[in-house]
Amino acid sequence: MRGGAPRQRLKRKGVIELAEVVLQEGESLESALRRFKRKVQQEDIIKEIKRHSYYLKPGEKARLKAALARKRNRKKRSRDIE
């Protein structure tokens, strides 16, 4: 795929299409690796893998969300005071 917006990964029944880079004629391996790393970063594949690497129970997820909100509000209040 040349130019334009990055292709969206297809999700069907838990299957995710991973980033793919085809080595072009006369292209060095280092250049192709650089393109692959950029593509992985653009598609947030690493972030997605980390997010699915462990399971949070719904209650734990809610507690974590509330704790992050408290932290954000505390930080915001401390900035307002200064």
WOJOTA-V127498 format. One line per field, one symbol per residue. phi: phi as a letter, one per 40 degrees, with the letter a starting at -180 (. if undefined). psi: psi as a letter, one per 40 degrees, with the letter a starting at -180 (. if undefined). burial: 1 if it has 16 or more other C-alpha atoms within 10 Angstrom, else 0. A space follows every 10 residues. Layout:
BEGIN
phi=???
psi=???
burial=???
END
This chain:
BEGIN
phi=.bggcccccc bafgcbcccb bccccgcccc cccccccccc cccfcccccc cccabbcdcc cccccccccc cccccccccc cc
psi=hhaaiihhhh hhfehhhiih hhhihehidd dddddddddd ddefdddddd deeihhiddd dddddddddd dddddddddd d.
burial=0000000000 0000000010 0000000000 0000110010 0010100000 0000000000 0000000000 0000000000 00
END
